[in-house]
């Protein structure tokens, strides 16, 4: 019985601080500066958030569940979607506008071929 209480106390102390995922601008943007791109590469970062007082009683389990599972899951899905869409736009902009981009290189090759004919 004492072992079970210690385990519950340990779990509760771990869950007291929850985490949230937030999008942030990636630190390395060397080629973005050279190309004068509008978009920036994004990354997910983890922010620690303190849990509000859940109190006792029957709602304590629900409160712990929301802070331990709900908040991290929702923020991961929402922020992950933002990062995915933002990095897709960034990739498209890089390959369409920059000299080293795939689309820009193919357009130049096409121009050369058209000039030869």
HELIX and SHEET records of a PDB file:
HELIX    1   1 UNK A    2  UNK A   15  1                                  14    
HELIX    2   2 UNK A   30  UNK A   35  1                                   6    
HELIX    3   3 UNK A   59  UNK A   65  1                                   7    
HELIX    4   4 UNK A   66  UNK A   70  3                                   5    
HELIX    5   5 UNK A   71  UNK A   97  1                                  27    
HELIX    6   6 UNK A  102  UNK A  116  1                                  15    
SHEET    1   A 2 UNK A  17  UNK A  25  0                                        
SHEET    2   A 2 UNK A  42  UNK A  50 -1                                        
END                                                                             
